Amino acid sequence: MLPAPSCEELEKLRLNAFCVFREVKEIRRSRDLNFFEDADLNGEKQESLTVLVKHLLADHNGHRCPAGPKPIVTAVKPRRRTPTRLLWL
């Protein structure tokens, strides 16, 4: 079995996302947050995830990251739909 190719940028993004999640969790456990503080924390968490997913999908010259666990999006033929019958009672 071949070793998976490594990507330094992917590892940095994963580490950053993990650190953001851990920091948000610690802040939420340590004190009561108001609505706006919680929204800011969610925004930080969402942004770290968005950057990670963008890298996995198309950050290597428009192709997926080779160090990703598996292809996230694959080309699949759409299934042909058969017409449904209407049943009259």
N, C-alpha and C positions, 0 to 999 in steps of 0.2 A: 504494500500500500504506500502510495506517495505521500510525503508530508505536505500539509497545507501551506500554500505560500503565505508569507507574512506581509503585513502592511502596517508600517509604523503609525501612519495617520489614523488608521482604524483603532489601533490600541490606545492612542491618545484620546480619541473621541469616546471610546468605551470607558476609560478611566475618568474622564471629565463627567460623563453622564452618571457614573456611579457616585462620584464625589458630590454632585449636585443632589442626587436622590438622598444620599446619607445626610447631607447638610439640611435639606428640607425636612426630613424626618426628625432630626434632632431639634430643630427649631419648633416644629409643631408639638413635640412632646414636652419641651421645656416651658412653654408658656401658651396662654390663650391668645389667639390671633383674631384681629378684626377681619372683616370681609375683604378690605383692600389689601391688607398684608398677605392674606391667603391667596388672593388673586395674583399678586406679584410673585409669590413662590411658585404657583402653578405655571406662570408664564416662563420662569427660569427653567423649570423642569421640562416643559413642552419644547422650549427652544433647544435644549441639549438633545432631546430625542429627535427633533426634526433634522438637526445637523447630522446626527448619526445615521438616520435612515436615508437622507440624501446621499451621503457618502456610499452607503451600501448599494444603492440603486444605480447611481450614474455619476460617480466622481472620478472615474479613471477613463478620461477621454470619451465620456458618454456611455461607458460600459460599467457593469456591476463590479464591485470590489472583489478581486480574486480571493481574498482572505476571508470573505464572508462564509457563514456556515453552509449555505446552499443558495441556489437561485431563488430570489424572492418573487420575481415575476417571470412567468414563462409564457411563451406563445402557445396558446391553446386554440384549436379550432372551435368555433361556436357550434353548439349542438343544434341540429335541425329540429325545429319545433313542429310537432304534428298538430293539426287543427283539433281542437276539442269539440266534442259533440255536445249539443244541447239536448238535454232530456226533458221532454214535456210530460207532465203528469196528467 
